[in-house]
Amino acid sequence: KVDLKSKLEGRGANISMSMDSFDLAIKKRAIPRALKLERQLTKEEVEQLRVEFEQAIDEKKFRPKDKPVTIRVKKEEVEKLKNLGI
């Protein structure tokens, strides 16, 4: 599980926020070593981590430095969508 906010308990592996770093960590088997696993990651686990890591990178790019995001919508726009059945 990728934890951007460092809230999860337990061991972790710190990886720079780039897919090249992730790929290198997988290639060198750094993640299981950092987590002190007595086995290697399965292909399914690697793919799941890859998806979560890509999403984390996208979120960081969208919200740099964990700044809150404010979305403003005009009431008229909401009414238009409501009238269209969306």
DSSP file (Angstrom, degrees, kcal/mol; ACC not computed):
  #  RESIDUE AA STRUCTURE BP1 BP2  ACC     N-H-->O    O-->H-N    N-H-->O    O-->H-N    TCO  KAPPA ALPHA  PHI   PSI    X-CA   Y-CA   Z-CA
    1    1 A K              0   0    0      0, 0.0     2,-0.5     0, 0.0    48,-0.1   0.000 360.0 360.0 360.0 131.8    0.0    0.0    0.0
    2    2 A V        -     0   0    0     47,-0.0     2,-0.6     1,-0.0     0, 0.0  -0.759 360.0-165.4 -87.4 127.4    1.3    3.4   -0.9
    3    3 A D    >   +     0   0    0     -2,-0.5     3,-0.7     1,-0.1    -1,-0.0  -0.864  15.0 174.6-120.2  95.5    1.0    5.9    2.0
    4    4 A L  T 3  S+     0   0    0     -2,-0.6    -1,-0.1     1,-0.2    -2,-0.0   0.785  83.0  45.2 -69.9 -27.6    1.5    9.5    1.0
    5    5 A K  T 3  S-     0   0    0     61,-0.0    -1,-0.2     0, 0.0    -2,-0.0   0.401 103.1-125.0-101.0   2.3    0.6   10.9    4.4
    6    6 A S  S <  S+     0   0    0     -3,-0.7    -2,-0.1     1,-0.1    -3,-0.0   0.891  71.3 127.4  56.0  43.9    2.7    8.5    6.5
    7    7 A K        +     0   0    0      2,-0.1     2,-0.1     0, 0.0    -1,-0.1   0.655  37.9  96.7-102.3 -20.8   -0.3    7.5    8.5
    8    8 A L  S    S-     0   0    0      1,-0.1     2,-0.1    -7,-0.0    -5,-0.0  -0.432  72.3-124.6 -74.4 145.5   -0.1    3.7    8.2
    9    9 A E        +     0   0    0     -2,-0.1     2,-0.1     3,-0.0    -1,-0.1  -0.470  65.6  38.9 -83.7 158.7    1.5    1.7   10.9
   10   10 A G  S    S-     0   0    0     -2,-0.1     2,-0.0     2,-0.0    25,-0.0  -0.447  95.5 -23.2 103.2-173.5    4.4   -0.7   10.4
   11   11 A R        -     0   0    0     24,-0.1     2,-0.3    -2,-0.1    24,-0.1  -0.281  58.6-171.9 -72.4 157.7    7.5   -0.9    8.2
   12   12 A G        -     0   0    0     22,-0.2     2,-0.5    -2,-0.0    -2,-0.0  -0.940  22.5-132.9-145.0 167.3    7.9    1.1    5.0
   13   13 A A        -     0   0    0     -2,-0.3     2,-0.6    22,-0.1    18,-0.1  -0.990  21.2-142.6-124.6 120.7   10.1    1.6    2.0
   14   14 A N        +     0   0    0     -2,-0.5     2,-0.4    17,-0.0    -2,-0.0  -0.738  26.7 173.0 -87.6 122.7   11.0    5.1    1.0
   15   15 A I        -     0   0    0     -2,-0.6     7,-0.1    10,-0.0    -2,-0.0  -0.990  36.1-108.2-130.6 137.0   11.2    5.6   -2.7
   16   16 A S        -     0   0    0     -2,-0.4     2,-2.4     1,-0.1     6,-0.1  -0.283  43.3-101.9 -58.7 149.7   11.6    8.8   -4.7
   17   17 A M  S    S+     0   0    0      4,-0.1     2,-0.3     3,-0.1    -1,-0.1  -0.385  87.9  97.1 -80.3  65.6    8.4    9.9   -6.5
   18   18 A S  S  > S-     0   0    0     -2,-2.4     4,-1.9     1,-0.1     3,-0.1  -0.990  74.6-129.0-146.9 148.7    9.4    8.7  -10.0
   19   19 A M  H  > S+     0   0    0     -2,-0.3     4,-2.9     1,-0.2     5,-0.2   0.816 110.3  60.4 -67.3 -29.1    8.5    5.5  -11.9
   20   20 A D  H  > S+     0   0    0      2,-0.2     4,-2.2     1,-0.2    -1,-0.2   0.914 106.0  47.1 -62.4 -41.6   12.2    5.1  -12.7
   21   21 A S  H  > S+     0   0    0      2,-0.2     4,-2.4     1,-0.2    -2,-0.2   0.904 112.4  49.8 -65.3 -41.5   12.9    4.9   -8.9
   22   22 A F  H  X S+     0   0    0     -4,-1.9     4,-2.3     2,-0.2    -2,-0.2   0.944 111.4  48.3 -61.5 -48.1   10.1    2.4   -8.5
   23   23 A D  H  X S+     0   0    0     -4,-2.9     4,-2.7     1,-0.2    -2,-0.2   0.890 112.1  49.3 -60.9 -40.3   11.3    0.2  -11.3
   24   24 A L  H  X S+     0   0    0     -4,-2.2     4,-2.6     2,-0.2    -1,-0.2   0.903 109.5  51.7 -65.9 -40.8   14.8    0.3   -9.9
   25   25 A A  H  <>S+     0   0    0     -4,-2.4     5,-2.6     2,-0.2     6,-0.7   0.886 112.8  45.9 -62.7 -38.7   13.5   -0.7   -6.5
   26   26 A I  H ><5S+     0   0    0     -4,-2.3     3,-1.1     3,-0.2    -2,-0.2   0.938 112.6  50.0 -67.5 -46.6   11.6   -3.6   -8.0
   27   27 A K  H 3<5S+     0   0    0     -4,-2.7    -2,-0.2     1,-0.3    -1,-0.2   0.891 115.8  41.8 -59.8 -41.7   14.6   -4.7  -10.1
   28   28 A K  T 3<5S-     0   0    0     -4,-2.6    -1,-0.3    -5,-0.2    -2,-0.2   0.408 108.4-124.3 -88.1   2.7   17.0   -4.6   -7.1
   29   29 A R  T <>5 +     0   0    0     -3,-1.1     4,-1.1    -4,-0.3    -3,-0.2   0.850  62.1 145.6  58.1  36.7   14.4   -6.2   -4.8
   30   30 A A  H  >< +     0   0    0     -5,-2.6     4,-2.7    -6,-0.2     5,-0.2   0.809  58.5  60.9 -74.9 -30.7   14.7   -3.3   -2.4
   31   31 A I  H  > S+     0   0    0     -6,-0.7     4,-2.3     2,-0.2     5,-0.2   0.963 106.3  42.8 -67.3 -51.8   11.1   -3.2   -1.3
   32   32 A P  H  4>S+     0   0    0      0, 0.0     5,-2.8     0, 0.0     4,-0.4   0.886 116.1  51.3 -60.6 -34.6   10.9   -6.7    0.2
   33   33 A R  H ><5S+     0   0    0     -4,-1.1     3,-0.8     3,-0.2    -2,-0.2   0.923 110.4  47.4 -66.9 -43.9   14.3   -6.1    1.8
   34   34 A A  H 3<5S+     0   0    0     -4,-2.7   -22,-0.2     1,-0.2    -1,-0.2   0.855 115.1  46.2 -64.9 -34.7   13.1   -2.8    3.3
   35   35 A L  T 3<5S-     0   0    0     -4,-2.3    -1,-0.2    -5,-0.2    -2,-0.2   0.493 109.9-126.5 -85.2  -3.2   10.0   -4.4    4.6
   36   36 A K  T < 5 +     0   0    0     -3,-0.8     2,-0.2    -4,-0.4    -3,-0.2   0.885  47.2 169.4  56.8  42.7   12.0   -7.4    5.9
   37   37 A L      < -     0   0    0     -5,-2.8    -1,-0.2    -6,-0.2     4,-0.1  -0.565  37.7-142.8 -79.3 148.5    9.9   -9.9    4.0
   38   38 A E  S    S+     0   0    0     -2,-0.2     2,-0.3     2,-0.1    -1,-0.1   0.139  83.2  43.7 -96.4  20.0   11.1  -13.4    3.9
   39   39 A R  S    S-     0   0    0     -7,-0.1     2,-0.2     3,-0.0    -2,-0.1  -0.941  88.0 -99.1-151.0 168.7    9.9  -13.8    0.3
   40   40 A Q        -     0   0    0     -2,-0.3     2,-0.2     1,-0.1    -2,-0.1  -0.536  46.7 -94.9 -88.4 161.5    9.8  -11.8   -2.9
   41   41 A L        -     0   0    0     -2,-0.2    -1,-0.1   -15,-0.1     2,-0.1  -0.516  39.7-121.0 -73.8 142.9    6.8   -9.9   -4.1
   42   42 A T     >  -     0   0    0     -2,-0.2     4,-2.4     1,-0.1     5,-0.2  -0.362  25.2-108.3 -76.3 164.4    4.4  -11.7   -6.5
   43   43 A K  H  > S+     0   0    0      1,-0.2     4,-2.5     2,-0.2     5,-0.2   0.887 122.2  52.9 -59.5 -38.5    3.7  -10.3   -9.9
   44   44 A E  H  > S+     0   0    0      2,-0.2     4,-2.4     1,-0.2    -1,-0.2   0.905 108.8  48.7 -64.6 -41.8    0.2   -9.3   -8.7
   45   45 A E  H  > S+     0   0    0      2,-0.2     4,-2.6     1,-0.2    -2,-0.2   0.903 111.6  49.6 -64.7 -41.2    1.6   -7.4   -5.7
   46   46 A V  H  X S+     0   0    0     -4,-2.4     4,-2.5     2,-0.2    -2,-0.2   0.925 111.7  48.3 -63.7 -44.1    4.1   -5.6   -7.9
   47   47 A E  H  X S+     0   0    0     -4,-2.5     4,-2.3     2,-0.2    -2,-0.2   0.903 112.0  49.2 -63.9 -41.0    1.4   -4.6  -10.4
   48   48 A Q  H  X S+     0   0    0     -4,-2.4     4,-2.4     2,-0.2    -2,-0.2   0.925 112.8  47.2 -63.6 -44.5   -0.9   -3.4   -7.5
   49   49 A L  H  X S+     0   0    0     -4,-2.6     4,-2.9     1,-0.2    -2,-0.2   0.892 109.7  54.4 -62.9 -39.1    2.0   -1.3   -6.1
   50   50 A R  H  X S+     0   0    0     -4,-2.5     4,-2.6     2,-0.2    -2,-0.2   0.930 109.7  46.6 -60.2 -46.1    2.8    0.1   -9.5
   51   51 A V  H  X S+     0   0    0     -4,-2.3     4,-2.2     1,-0.2    -2,-0.2   0.938 115.2  45.8 -61.8 -47.5   -0.8    1.3  -10.0
   52   52 A E  H  X S+     0   0    0     -4,-2.4     4,-2.2     1,-0.2    -2,-0.2   0.880 112.6  51.4 -63.9 -38.1   -0.9    2.8   -6.5
   53   53 A F  H  X S+     0   0    0     -4,-2.9     4,-2.3     2,-0.2    -2,-0.2   0.917 109.7  49.0 -66.7 -43.4    2.5    4.4   -7.0
   54   54 A E  H  X S+     0   0    0     -4,-2.6     4,-2.3     1,-0.2    -2,-0.2   0.903 111.9  49.4 -61.5 -41.3    1.4    6.0  -10.3
   55   55 A Q  H  X S+     0   0    0     -4,-2.2     4,-2.4     2,-0.2    -2,-0.2   0.890 109.7  51.8 -64.5 -39.0   -1.7    7.3   -8.6
   56   56 A A  H  X S+     0   0    0     -4,-2.2     4,-2.4     2,-0.2    -2,-0.2   0.900 109.1  49.9 -64.8 -40.7    0.3    8.7   -5.8
   57   57 A I  H  X S+     0   0    0     -4,-2.3     4,-2.2     2,-0.2    -2,-0.2   0.931 111.4  49.0 -62.7 -44.9    2.6   10.5   -8.2
   58   58 A D  H  X S+     0   0    0     -4,-2.3     4,-2.0     1,-0.2    -2,-0.2   0.900 111.1  50.0 -61.3 -41.2   -0.4   12.0  -10.0
   59   59 A E  H  X S+     0   0    0     -4,-2.4     4,-2.8     1,-0.2    -1,-0.2   0.910 109.8  50.3 -65.0 -41.8   -1.9   13.1   -6.7
   60   60 A K  H  < S+     0   0    0     -4,-2.4    -1,-0.2     1,-0.2    -2,-0.2   0.882 110.7  49.4 -64.2 -37.7    1.3   14.8   -5.7
   61   61 A K  H  < S+     0   0    0     -4,-2.2    -1,-0.2     1,-0.2    -2,-0.2   0.880 114.5  45.7 -67.1 -36.8    1.6   16.6   -9.0
   62   62 A F  H  < S+     0   0    0     -4,-2.0    -2,-0.2     1,-0.3    -1,-0.2   0.888 125.8  29.2 -72.2 -40.3   -2.1   17.8   -8.6
   63   63 A R  S >< S-     0   0    0     -4,-2.8     3,-1.4    -5,-0.2    -1,-0.3  -0.681  81.7-163.2-123.4  76.0   -1.7   18.8   -5.0
   64   64 A P  G >  S+     0   0    0      0, 0.0     3,-1.5     0, 0.0    -3,-0.1  -0.327  76.2   4.8 -62.8 140.7    1.9   19.9   -4.4
   65   65 A K  G 3  S-     0   0    0      1,-0.3    -5,-0.1    -5,-0.1     0, 0.0   0.777 122.6 -77.2  57.3  30.6    2.9   20.1   -0.7
   66   66 A D  G <  S+     0   0    0     -3,-1.4    -1,-0.3     1,-0.2     3,-0.1   0.773  76.3 171.4  54.6  31.1   -0.5   18.7    0.3
   67   67 A K    <   -     0   0    0     -3,-1.5    -1,-0.2     1,-0.1     2,-0.0  -0.482  39.3-105.0 -68.6 140.9   -2.2   22.0   -0.2
   68   68 A P        -     0   0    0      0, 0.0     2,-0.5     0, 0.0    -1,-0.1  -0.353  30.7-131.3 -66.2 148.6   -6.0   21.7    0.1
   69   69 A V        -     0   0    0     -3,-0.1     2,-0.5    -6,-0.1    -6,-0.0  -0.887  17.5-162.9-104.6 128.5   -7.9   21.8   -3.2
   70   70 A T        -     0   0    0     -2,-0.5     2,-0.5     2,-0.0     0, 0.0  -0.949   0.9-164.7-111.9 127.5  -10.9   24.1   -3.5
   71   71 A I        -     0   0    0     -2,-0.5     2,-0.5     2,-0.0    -2,-0.0  -0.953   5.5-162.5-112.5 123.7  -13.4   23.5   -6.3
   72   72 A R        +     0   0    0     -2,-0.5     2,-0.4     2,-0.0    -2,-0.0  -0.908   9.7 179.0-109.9 130.8  -15.8   26.4   -7.0
   73   73 A V        -     0   0    0     -2,-0.5     2,-0.2     4,-0.0    -2,-0.0  -0.996  26.8-124.3-130.9 133.5  -18.9   25.8   -9.0
   74   74 A K     >  -     0   0    0     -2,-0.4     4,-1.7     1,-0.1     3,-0.5  -0.518  19.3-126.8 -75.5 143.7  -21.5   28.3   -9.9
   75   75 A K  H  > S+     0   0    0      1,-0.2     4,-2.4     2,-0.2     5,-0.2   0.865 110.2  58.3 -56.9 -37.7  -25.1   27.6   -8.8
   76   76 A E  H  > S+     0   0    0      1,-0.2     4,-2.2     2,-0.2    -1,-0.2   0.878 103.6  51.8 -62.1 -37.9  -26.2   28.1  -12.4
   77   77 A E  H  > S+     0   0    0     -3,-0.5     4,-2.1     2,-0.2    -1,-0.2   0.892 109.3  49.7 -66.4 -39.2  -23.9   25.4  -13.7
   78   78 A V  H  X S+     0   0    0     -4,-1.7     4,-2.5     1,-0.2    -2,-0.2   0.912 110.0  51.0 -64.7 -42.1  -25.2   23.0  -11.2
   79   79 A E  H  X S+     0   0    0     -4,-2.4     4,-2.6     2,-0.2    -2,-0.2   0.898 108.0  52.6 -62.8 -40.2  -28.8   23.8  -12.2
   80   80 A K  H  X S+     0   0    0     -4,-2.2     4,-1.6     2,-0.2    -1,-0.2   0.932 111.2  46.4 -59.9 -46.0  -27.9   23.3  -15.9
   81   81 A L  H  X>S+     0   0    0     -4,-2.1     5,-2.8     1,-0.2     4,-0.6   0.895 111.6  51.8 -63.7 -40.0  -26.5   19.8  -15.1
   82   82 A K  H ><5S+     0   0    0     -4,-2.5     3,-1.0     1,-0.2    -1,-0.2   0.916 109.2  49.7 -62.7 -43.4  -29.5   19.0  -13.0
   83   83 A N  H 3<5S+     0   0    0     -4,-2.6    -1,-0.2     1,-0.3    -2,-0.2   0.804 108.8  52.9 -66.2 -29.3  -31.8   20.0  -15.8
   84   84 A L  H 3<5S-     0   0    0     -4,-1.6    -1,-0.3    -5,-0.2    -2,-0.2   0.562 117.9-114.6 -81.0  -8.3  -29.8   17.8  -18.2
   85   85 A G  T <<5       0   0    0     -3,-1.0    -3,-0.2    -4,-0.6    -2,-0.1   0.720 360.0 360.0  82.9  22.3  -30.3   14.9  -15.8
   86   86 A I      <       0   0    0     -5,-2.8    -4,-0.2    -6,-0.2    -5,-0.1   0.418 360.0 360.0 -98.5 360.0  -26.6   14.6  -15.0
